[in-house]
Amino acid sequence: MELFDTHFHLPEEGDLSNYLDALYSDHSYRLLALGGSLAGSVRALEFARKHDNVWCACGVHPHDAEEFTGDIKPFAEMLSDSKVRAVGEIGLDYFYDLSPREIQRKTFEKFLNLAVEHNKVISVHCRDQEERTDAYCDCYSMLKEFAAAAGNGKIILHCYAGNLDFLEKFMEFDTYFGVTGMVTFRKSDNIREILKHIPRHRLLFETDAPYLAPEPFRGKTNHPALVAHTVMYAAHFLDIPMAQLAKQTTENALRVFGLEDLIS
């Protein structure tokens, strides 16, 4: 069965030569490694270059926005590599507020402009404080401008956990929505409700490894291999064959990342 983990993070340190050994042998995996800083983006690209079934994205995570120097040139240079299929992980995080919000927005805008210039899809992080929608409001406003400049279908909302109203608003831009192992958590009724409403042709699966390991691995270090468990759970929840869901979402990923020639 073909699977595509559209969003994972490599360990920040250590030898990666055996990292893919944990992939289940009864599935065929394709993976996209996300950078969240310059160093992380370089590490993701170096890893992707060593593996035929791995691609990457480069960007600055909102948590690290305050540390970003503003020098976009190294990221622009990476985008010329065919292994770099997206700009990300970028966006807004008003839950932790580890970087001042104005700096988050300025950094986000800089990378949105970079994606427009290089005709790249974006992988977006958007998280709000409980019962608030400030981040989603700001994100929607900024992505509306991005979609007008870049064209629809260029946005992936990673680990989408917003409400149904915002789901409808983001669908105006033919947005893709990433679903993680959170959908398997006992208390994640909101994620399961969202899953029911995401158009099947706009659905992606991701691990966000090393975070958010699905049940029955919750609390352990996540790995791209475990995307199989999330797809299996979602297929059961949606009452459709796992093979059908895996095929559809893998083809979605190949299209959004400009890898249509790999669709079998």
C-alpha angles and dihedrals in degrees: 000000000000117000132178121201099200097188130033137135126225121229108272093232140019139055114316098187092106098034095110094048089090093065112114110256094218092065134060111228134202118184142191117205117207127215121210099181137018092268092045092048092051090049091050092050093048089051094047092052089060096054130057093209097049130084131169149208129219129212147104120278116227089244088064098039093107090057093051111109094207092246104135096172098092090053092047090053091052091053090067089068113094089223091066105083101165148017111247173210089004134135144082132314115187092161098075098015090203088160124037111268096238090054090048091054094047092049092046091051092050091055093043088057090048091054091050092050092051098036094239133152115241130227107212132201114202122171131162137193114264114289092002132106103193094117093046092049092051092042093050092050093050094044091050088061091044093052091049090055100035102032129246122297094045098104131088116186101207118217092355112210102155125119127274093259091060091043088061092046094051091047087067085078095047087250122186117227125214119215119198137188087284087088088071095054115111095234097042097101089137092058092049090050090051091049090058091056102043109105106248092234090056098049124111131176124220140166103211083212133220084034134058101026109192125241128308088031098048112144093027128099109282123227133186089252089072094065082089090067092050092050091047092051093046092049091052091047092049091042096234130121114275091228090056093049093045091051094048096048094043089054089048090054094047090052097047092049093048095250098122092136088071094060107114 
